[in-house]
Amino acid sequence: MPVRVQPSWGLSAPALEERPLPPRGRVHSPRPAWSGDGGGAAWAETRKKAPSALGRLSGGSRAWRGSMLPPALPLLLPLLLPLLPLPPARGAARFEPTWRSLDARPLPAWFDRAKFGIFIHWGVFSVPSFGSEWFWWYWQKEKIPKFVNFMKDNYPPDFKYEDFGPLFTAKFFNANQWADIFQASGAKYIVLTSKHHEGFTLWGSEYSWNWNAVDEGPKRDIVKELEVAIRNRTDLHFGLYYSLFEWFHPLFLEDKFSLFHKRQFPVSKTLPELYKIVNKYQPEVLWADGDGGAPDVYWNSTGFLAWLYNESPVRDTVVTNDRWGAGTICKHGGYYTCSDRYNPGHLLPHKWENCMTIDKFSWGYRRDAGIHDYLTIEELVEQLVETVACGGNLLMNIGPTQDGTISAIFEERLRQMGSWLKVNGEAIYETHTWRSQNDTVTPDVWYTSKPTEKLVYAMFLKWPTSGQLFLGQPKATPGATEVKLLGHGQLLNWTALKDSGIVAELPPLAPHQMPCEWGWALALTNVL
């Protein structure tokens, strides 16, 4: 009997809330189009004959641009297979295409040292910029009234989701400007959505003809421009997000109907694109997502990862996550994400990442967001401190606008985080977890360490009004322990508690004398 698998849809917004609609506006509907995976004139004649029934597979949108292959695809699949990269030569592979072998690969050291990255959700969903980056799904599949009414109130009745494609202009996108903002944030890596569940690729994918950023909308290779800017202007590592499945792609839906015994979609779309972006852009983070309920054997995840680790141009530096098929999350892969906004609050035995959003309700940009929908810098610093103390990395998400700008509130949060890290980065970057992750006496105190330097960092989020910080975990070493406030520099007085712990005497600083505004760190030397 075929096994039914539990769907794992990937990044999504939390429960939806009613919000005021943006101002009404008239948008002219562009010409409809139908497209196929193969690209060029090869499909020209076939797509003229494409049955209208295919339109009904695409969420009610007949003008589907989402990388749809013509009905003749099954006959052409044997021709497509040779286009896939060959597996490593026999005897050359260090890692076998099994989870047992792949999971044994050591995580490249740079990732744990980095601690902090920026997630960038950008795509056609940035055009409606309403409710969520899952706009298409909520409108066409779930038909949630909030989204249906938004379209009725703001767009012509025959407007299709693919008509948003030409409106995704990226007119003001400046990769150098983005790179400078990311550098100022203190992040050490970025992850850009090269393709989200809508199927639109931010590079000129030959497997996504007429539904990509080179053929439609920006008419630019967004991935390449940002990759070049990041590598030329910053010290950040460049990474890419890639959605394995696509909501309304007819081949995926056909494979799903067969309970994934058919594998037309991964063979003709997913795998060729994965090989392409690795070879062309050499990402050092490959962030998979959206298995659509299909198991890893459907996606051939272990085969691809074996190639990635053995033969790819980034085999020595690339890191991968755990979203490679139903059942792999928090179980297999380079590091674990476990769920969106995952923050366990305690130490885990495996390297993990907290991917979270500045906007509490969406990964993509929303015009309907209110000021209280955004996390404050105090809340973001708390997320970073708690995550790193528990052994994780923080991947903090922003959503650019359809014209390619990073909104002022996102830029402000990024620059605020950067200013905090300029003072306290010593307690974050290249640190290790300590024997205690948080303090047992004073709330909101989190610890990291640098064992070779005999340093422990106590990061505290509230400045005590008494001027004394009680720390219950550190055990002082008489004649050797020293305490400093990062950004202040001078040694602080301290007193050992009877059994364990110390009391640090904080300097009496006026607000303008504080080394930073939103959280502080003590460097403790020679404590047990």
C-alpha positions, 0 to 999 in steps of 0.5 A, a space after each residue: 500500500 502506498 504510504 500517505 505522508 503528512 504535508 510540510 508546507 514550509 515557511 508560512 505566516 501565523 494565524 491571520 488577523 483582520 486588517 484595514 485594506 490599503 487605499 483603492 487603486 486601479 491597476 491595468 491588467 497586463 496581457 495573459 500568457 501561458 508558459 512552459 518549463 523548456 523555454 524558447 521556441 521548443 514549446 511554442 507549438 505545443 503551448 498553442 494546443 495546451 488544453 484549458 483544463 490545465 488552467 484549472 489546475 493552477 488555482 483557478 488561473 488559466 494564464 498560469 506562468 508558473 513554469 508549466 510544462 505542456 502535456 507532452 512532457 512525459 514523452 520528453 522526460 527521457 530527453 531531459 534526464 541527460 541534462 542533470 549533472 552526473 553523480 560522483 565517480 565511483 570511489 571518489 565520494 566521501 559521502 554516500 547518498 544516505 542520511 547516515 552518511 550525510 548526517 555525519 558530515 561536519 558542519 563547516 566551522 564558519 556557520 557556528 562562528 557567524 551566529 547572525 544572518 539576514 533572511 530576505 523574502 522577495 518575489 511576486 508576492 511583494 506586489 500585492 504585499 497584503 496579508 502574507 507572502 502566501 497571498 496566492 494560496 490564501 486567495 485562490 486555494 483557501 479563498 479566505 474572504 480577507 484576500 478575496 475582498 482585497 482583490 475585488 476592491 483593488 483589481 479588475 475582475 479578470 486579474 490573475 496572480 500571474 498578472 502581478 509578474 510584470 508589476 514586480 519591477 524592482 525599479 529601485 533595486 540597488 544591490 550595492 545599497 542592500 549589501 551596505 545595509 546588511 554589512 552595517 547590520 552586523 550579520 555574517 551571512 544572508 539568505 535570499 529567496 531564489 524561488 518561493 512556493 509561487 514558482 517565480 525565480 529571481 534568476 533567469 531559470 531556463 526551467 521556468 520560462 516566462 516566470 522568472 526575473 529575467 523574462 518578466 518584471 525586473 528583466 534582471 538577474 537579481 540573484 547574480 546582482 546581489 551575489 556580486 555585491 555581497 562578495 565584493 563589498 562585504 565579508 558576509 557569506 552568500 546563501 540562497 533559499 529554494 522552495 522544492 515544491 510549487 503550489 499550483 505547478 501541474 506536474 507537482 499536482 499530478 505527482 501528488 495525485 499519484 501519491 508521489 509514485 510519479 516524479 515528473 516535477 523533481 526530475 524536470 524542475 526542482 533538481 535541474 534548478 538546484 544544480 544550476 543555482 549551486 554551480 552558477 552562484 555558489 551559495 554557502 548556505 542552501 536553505 531548502 523549504 516546502 516539501 509539499 508533503 512529499 518524502 525525501 526519496 521523491 525529491 532525491 534529496 540524499 542523491 543531490 546532497 551527496 553531490 553537493 558535499 562531494 563534487 559541487 564548487 562549494 563542497 567544503 564550505 556549504 551548509 544546509 538545513 533540515 527541510 529536504 522532504 517530509 519527515 526530515 525536519 529536525 532530524 536530518 541535514 546540516 543544521 536544524 530549523 525544526 519549525 518557523 521561529 524555533 527558539 527552544 530556550 534550552 541547549 540542543 545537542 545539534 546545531 540549530 537556527 532560529 529563523 524568524 521575522 521582524 514583521 510578526 505576521 508575514 515573511 514578505 513585505 505588507 502594506 497593511 502592517 501597523 507599527 505594532 506588528 514589528 518587533 522592537 529592537 529590544 525584542 530582537 536583541 533578546 531573540 539574538 542573545 537567547 538563541 546564541 546562548 542556547 547554541 543556535 544562529 539567528 536568521 532575521 527576516 526582512 521583506 523588500 517592496 516590489 520596487 526593490 527598496 528596504 523599508 525604513 523600519 526594516 533598515 532601522 532595525 538592521 542598523 540598530 542591531 549593527 550598532 548593538 553588535 559593535 559594542 557586544 559582538 565579542 559576546 556573540 561572534 565565535 562564542 561557545 555555549 557555557 555550562 549554564 545558558 541562563 542565570 538562576 538568580 536574575 531573569 533575562 541574563 544569558 551566558 556565552 563563553 570563549 574557553 580558550 580565553 577563559 572568558 564567560 559573557 553574561 548578557 543582561 537585558 535590564 539594567 538594575 536600578 540598584 546598580 548591582 547585578 546578581 549572578 548566581 551561576 559564575 564561581 569566582 576565582 580569588 585573585 584571578 577573576 576580573 569583570 568588565 562591561 563591554 563598551 566601558 572598558 574599566 574593571 568593575 568591582 565585584 563581590 563573591 556570594 557565599 556558595 556560588 555567584 557574584 555581585 557585580 557593581 555596575 558603573 553609575 552612567 548617565 543615559 548618554 554614557 551607556 555603551 549601548 541602549 538595549 542590552 549589555 554584556 559583562 566579560 568575566 575572566 577566570 570564573 568557573 
